[in-house]
Amino acid sequence: MVPARCDQVAADLRAGGSQVTIITYPGAVHQWDGAMPHGLIGRHLGDCSFEVGRSGLVTDDRTGLPMSGPVLRKLILGLCTTSQQYPIGRDEAVRMQSNRDFGAFLARVFAAPPVG
């Protein structure tokens, strides 16, 4: 996710009453916690915009179409993806740091007294 989009999502969550901390990992690329080697991917979802409803149904913001099956999912993604390439690849150091950060987050959440 690009920093501007992260800021937008964080602002939406804060508006709903959530506490949000954004952590960045300089030099990390997409799928840094995956198994793929470093390389370039030829399809980019940066122009796609979706909404997830309370039921869990994902709807395309541009067309209003629901991702209710494989055919509609392919159609929606085909309409919004671009051929812009982006880097991808596992980064063990970033993966380890993100796991530590996530562990610290979980420790804070589960150490807090229940709300309500």
Secondary structure, DSSP 8 states (H G I E B T S, - for coil): --HHHHHHHHHHHHHTT--------TT--BTTTSS--SEEES-B-TT--EEE-TTS-EEETTT--B--SHHHHHHHHHHH-B---EEE---HHHHHHHHHHHHHHHHHHHHS----
